[in-house]
Amino acid sequence: MTNRYLRYGDRRFIITRETEARLDRTLKKVYASGSSGHEWLNLYPDSEAQCRLLIAAGVPITIETEPAFDPR
């Protein structure tokens, strides 16, 4: 299994597929016609680690993958 990360500006956050799907929905809202141009995204909604990002038009966001280490 590969590790997946959200790079947001100069920071990197580990994410799950479910978080990536929520990010995709958030981005669609941000870039929708008539949108305010920004939305909040809670990266870890079921965790005590509160981490909210303001997703805004024009802010660079990428998804990075890192192959899992295979010690064989």
N, C-alpha and C positions, 0 to 999 in steps of 0.2 A: 504494500500500500504506500502511496506517495503522500508526503506532507504537502498541504496546500496553504498558501499565505495570501493575504490581501495586503498589497503595498499601497499605502495612502500617504502621499507626500513623501517624507523621509522616514516613515515608520512602517513596521511590518507586523501583521497580526495573523496568528494561525486561525484558519476557518474550516468549517465543515461544508459539505455539499448543501445542507439546508441553509446555512448562512449565505452561501453563494447564491442560492435561489432567491432569498430575501433581498440580497443586494441587487440582483437583476430586476426585481419588481420595483425596488426603490429608484434605480436608475431610470426606469421607464417613466415613473412619476416625475422625476426631476426634469427630464427632457420632453415631457408631454406639452402639447400646446396649451397655453393658458396657465402653466404651472408657475409656482413662486420661484422656481429655480433651485430649490434646496429641500431636503428632507432629512430627518434624523434616522439613523440606523443603529439599533442595539445589537452589537455583535454576539453577545452571550446572554440571551434573555432568560435562560433557565439556570443561571449561575449567580453566585454572590459577587462575582467579579463584574461590576458594572462598567461597561465600555460602550459609550455611544459616540458615533461619528456623525458629523454634519456632512452629508453628501451633497455637493453643490456642483452646478454646471461649471466646467472648465478646470476642476481639480483633478490632477492625474491620479487614476486608480488602475492598478493592474492586479491580476491573479497570477501568482507564481507557483510552480510545482517543484518539488525537490524529491528525487527518487529516494525511496527508503533504502537504508543501508542493508546489504545482504552479506553477512560475515562468512559465507562459504568460501 
